[in-house]
Amino acid sequence: MPLNEENGEYICSVEAAINEIGGKWKSLIICSLKDGKLRFNEINKKIPEITQRMLTKTLRELEKNGIINRKVYAEVPPKVEYCLTPKGKSVLPIFDSLCEWGKKYCEPSED
């Protein structure tokens, strides 16, 4: 997201929020983790349209932004689990509201 070039700050707080959690893949990954920990392949199965490369990239961004935790277990083969951080969980009510808004305004009406 573009920043105000004069001071390096976001012009609007919505812009900052969208930068953290916006986009098709980030929101779907966050929603897939709302019920608990998942491994990479489990997330990939929940979002079959995403490529492994894009999933890896997006998971790294979410981890960097403090939205998800990545835990690596010292096993062979390596076991990696992803879960929402408290910051990530704090966005779930917002997503619930977006879902309700989508149901009300974006789905075809039965008139």
N, C-alpha and C positions, 0 to 999 in steps of 0.2 A: 504494500500500500504506500502511496506517496506521502511523504512527510512535508510539513511546511518547511520550505527550503531555507527560510530566514533563521529559524531557531531549532530545527530538527525535531519538532514535536508534531504529534498528530493534530490535525485541524479539528477533529471531532472525536469524542470517545467511542462512538460507534465504529469509526474507522479502525481504531486500535483493537476493538473486540473482533471485528471481522478478520483482521490480520491474524489473530490468535486461533480462531475456531471456524472461520469461514471456508467456503469451498465445498464442493461435493464430497470429496473423500474424507476430509477431516471430520465433518459432521457425521458421516456414516460410520467411521471408525469409533468415534466417541459413543455413538448410540449402540454400537455392537458391544462395547465394553461396559455398558451401564449395569449389567447383571453380574459382573465379576471378571476375574482374570481369564485371559485367553492366550493361546499360543498363536504364533504367526499363521500357521495353516488353518486354524480355527477361524481367525479373522478373515482370511482369504476365502473360506467357504461361505461365510456370512455375506461377503461382498464379492460375488463371482465376477463382476464386470471389471474390477480393478486388476491391473497387472501386478506381478510380484515386485517389479522395479518401482512402480508408483506407490505401492503399499509400503515398501521399505523407506522410500523417500519421505512419505507423509508421516510414518511412525517416528522417524528421526526428528522431523519438525515439531511434532506434538511433544516429544520427549524434551527437546531443546526449550520449548515454551513452557514446560512444567505442567502440561495437561495430562500426560501419562507417565507411568513408571515402567521401566524395562528391567526385569530381573533375570539374570543369567545364573543357572545352576551349574555347579561343577560336576557334570556328568558326561559320559560318552554314550551316545552322541549328545552334544550340548542341548540343554533344555532352556528355552527363553519364554518368559511369560510377560504379558502386558496387562496393566490395570490402570484405572483412573486414579489420579492424585486427588487430594481434597480440592485443588483448583479445578480439575477436570470435572469432579462431581458437582461443583457449584454451578456449572453451566447446564446441567440436566433440566432444572425447572424452566430455563429459557427455551430449551429444545421442546419440552412438553407444551409450552405456550405456542411455539411455532407450529407444532403439529396440529393443535386445536385451530389455530388461525388458518392453516392450510386446508383442514377439513371444511371449515366454514366458507372460505372464499375461493379456493382453488379447484375443488372437486366439482364435477358437473352436477347441477341441481336436478332433482327428480320432478320437475314441473310438467 
